[in-house]
Amino acid sequence: MECIVAGLRCRKGITSLSEDGEALSWGSNVGVTAISPDCVGRPEPPSFGQAEQWYAAYTSPRHEKAVVRQLQVRHVEAFLPLYTSIRRWKNGCQVAIEQPLFPGYVFVHVEQRHSVKVLQVPGVVSIVSSGRTPAVLPAQEIEALRAGLPHRHYEPHPYLAVGDRVCIIEGPLAGMAGVLVRRKNHYRVVLNLDLIMQSVAVEIATDEIEPIRK
């Protein structure tokens, strides 16, 4: 990968910057950028008998990358998925900016008794917990993200849960509201026709809907 250094000028193509203005290396596949598992806080091999688990560390706003760098120094494995968004400056120059996919969160892989090492990192506010105990994230979900994201186009999306009221924002049904349901591996929006007291379930993609704020 080619590294773009400071002193940036607008040329053909797109310049790549981090959200805090740092120059970054990047390839031609804009919009599919994630921190590689091999270069994000990979610690020294753990000693026998350790039982590391994945946890979510909540950070101060815009401190995610700085937290990862500090975790590397402390030999704590961390995962910070990034996505690329394209910004256009007033002079017409397009800039690719890498931003956290889950703003305010960094995933860390430690023993529970060593979670204090994470809390000591500047920029870490807390570890997401269930009651007073740090909440363990399913390892298979984290590994799936690490393995799958670099091969897909992805971007943030408002959190949706089955049962939420949503509004369709694209297609012929745009503007209609209903309730999000799931059947097998597909999402559907149940639309109510109150006048005739009938409903219809329409299969829909999650990028075609948005939650209705209460």
N, C-alpha and C positions, 0 to 999 in steps of 0.2 A: 504494500500500500504506500502511496505517496504521501509524504507529510507536508502540510501547508504551514508555513512559518509566519511570524509576525511581519507587519508591513504589507498588509493584504491589499491587493488591487483587483478591481472588477475586470474579469476577462470572460472569454467564452466558457460556459459551464457554470458551476456553482461552487462557491467557497464554503468551506465547512468550519463552523465555529461551535464551541460549547455554549451553553446558556449564559455563562459568565464571561464570554468574549474570548476564551482561549482558542488558539488554533489547534485543529485536530487533524489526524490522518483519516482518510475515508476512501472508499472505493466508488465504483460507478453505480452501485445499487442504492440509489437514494430512497429513503423511507423504510429501509430494512436494516437498521443499525442497532446492534446490541453489544454490550460489553461482553467480550469473550470470556467463558469460564476459565480459560487458561491465563488470563491476564488481570483478573479482578481479585485481589486479595487472597490468592491461593497460598495457604500457609505451608509450613514444613509438615511432612507426614506425621500424623498423630501417633502417640505412643500406644502400645497395646492396652486394651481395657477401657479406653476412653469411649464415651457415648455422646458424640456431638449431635445436636438437633438444630433444626432451622427455626429461627425466630425473626420477627419483624421489629426492627429498631425505628422508632419515630424520631425524626430529625427536625431541627429548626428549618424554616423555609429557605430553600436554595442552598442548603448545606450538604446535600446528598453526596456530591462528588468529593468534597473535602473530608467527609466522614469516612468514605471508602479509603482515601489515601492514608488517613490516620489508622484505620484498622489494619492496613497492610503493614504499617510500621510495627504494630503490636502482634503481627502474625495471626490475625483473625481472618478466617475466610469470609468473604462478603460477596454479594451478588446485587448489582444495580443495573437492571435492564434499562436501556435507553431507546428512544425512537427519534427519528429525524423529521423536523418540520422545516418547511421552506418559508423564509421571510424575504420580502422584497423591500429594499431601502428606497428612499425618495429619489435617488439617482438612477433607479432601475436595476441596480445590482441585486441578484438573488443570492441569498446566503442560507446554507443548510446549518441548522442549529440542533445539536443533540441535547435532548432534555430527558429527565427521568420519566419512565412510563408510569410509575406510581409516585407522584410527587409527595415528598415528606417521608418516604420509607426506604430503608435499606435492609436487605435480608442478610442475616448473619448466621454462621454455622459454628456453634460453640457448645460446650457442656453448660448445663444450667448453672452450676456452681461458679463458672467463669464469666457469667453474664455481667458481673461487675466491671470487667475489663471493657465491655462495650459501653456501659453507662459512664465510664470515665473519659470517653472520647469527647472532645469539644464538638458541640453541635448535636449530640445525641440528647434528646429530651427524656425518652423513656423506652422501655421495651413493652410491646403490646402484650397485655396479660389477661388472664381469666381469673378474676378475683385478685389474689396477691401472688399468683403463680404465673410466670411467663408462659404465654400460649405457644405450644409447639405447632409449627406449620407442617403439613404432610410433605415428606421428602419427595414423593413422586411428583407432586405439583411443581415444586421448585426445579427439579431435574427436567421435567417436561418443558418448562419455560426456557431453561438454559439451552436445551437441545433444539427446541422447535422454533423459537422466535427468529433466529438468524435466517431462517428459510422462508419466512412469511412477511407479507406486508401487514403492519399493525400500527395502531395508534390508540391513545386513551379513549375511553367511552364512559359516559355516566353509568354508575353502578345500577344494575337492574336486578330485581328479585321477582320470582314468580309471585303473582298476586298484586304487583304494583300497577297502578294506573299509568298508562303511557299514551303518548300522542304519536300518530303516524306522521312523519315529516317528509316522506318521499313517495312518489308514485301516484296513481289515480285516487288512492284513498287518503292522500295527505290532508291533514286537518281533523280526521276522525280520531276519537279517543276510545280506549277500551282497557281491558285488563290483560296483563301478560300471563300466559300459561305455557306449560311445556308438555309436549307429547313425544315420548321417545327422545330422539336427538334433535328435535326441531322446536323452535319457539313459535307460538301463535298469539295473536291478539284477538280476544273475544270482544266483538262489537255488539252493543245492545241497540236494538231498534225499539225504543220505549213505546212508540205510538201503537205498535202491533204486538208488543211484549214478546219479541223474538230476538234471538242472538245468532251470530255467525262467528266461527273461529277462522281467522285468516292467517295462513302461514306467512311468516315475515322474517326478514333478517334483522339482527340487532342494530345494524347501522341505519335502519329505516325508521327507527323509533327513538323517542326520548322520554324520560320520566316526566310526569306532571308533578311539579313542585307543590307541596301542601302549603 
